[in-house]
């Protein structure tokens, strides 16, 4: 009788541990995807200015702008100091 009860308890414990591990893995993946990226404003020649904005390179429906939802769009700076790729709101 004790062996049967112990066997059922061990199975239930293994199921609980597996479910908890799955939730922990998913939550860690969500945390690691949010990478901050510095965005820059572009001048009329598409050269980057010294104005920096906190943005993200994770695609979203909202572009990163100077004043949150308004203002100029912030861009990623390439090695030639060009601002071509727009960034997204964090």
N, C-alpha and C positions, 0 to 999 in steps of 0.2 A: 504494500500500500504506500509506504514512504517512497519507494523507488518511482512509482507512477506519478506521485505528486511532485517529486523533485524533477522528473523528466519534463512535466508540463510547465513548471516554473522556469526551467532552463530555456525551453522553447520561447516562452513569452518574453523572457529577458533578452534573448537574441533578436526577436522581432523589434522590441522597443529600441535596442541599441542600433539596429540597422536603420530605422526610421529617423532617429536622432542624427545619425551620421549623414543621411541624405539631406536633411535640412541644414546642417552645418556646412556641408559642401556647397550647396546652392547659395547660402548667404555669403560665404567667402568669395565666390565668383562675382557676386554683385558689388562687393566692396572694391575689388581689384580693378573693375572696369572704369571707375571714375578717375581719370588722369587729368590733373590740371595742365593747362597749356597757356602760355603767354601769347596774347594777340596784339597786333600793332595796327595803327591806322595807316591808310594809304594816302599819298598825296596825288596830285593830278597826273604824275608820271608812273603811278603804281609802285613808287618807292616807299618803303616803310618809314614812318616817322618814329620819334623817340617816345611817343605816348604808348604806354603799355596797359592792356586790359586783361583781366583774369577770365579765361575762356576754357573750352574743352574741345578736343578733336573727335569726340564721340558724336556721330550723327544724331541730330534731333530736328524737329520741325522749326526750332527757333534759332536764328542767327545770333551770334554774340555782338552786342552793341555797346557803345561807350556808356550810356546811361541806363543800362538794363534792357528796357524794351524800346528805347528811342535813341536817336543819334547815329553816328557813323558806324559802319560795320567794321569789325576787327578781323584781321587776316593773319595767316601764318607767314612768318618771314622765312624765305629760302636763303641759300648761301650767297646769292648775289644781291641781297637786301631788297628783293622784290616781294610785294604783297599781292599774291594772286589767289590763293586758296582761302575762302572765308571759313571762319571757325564758328562753333556753336555755343549757345548759352549753357553754362554749367548747371 
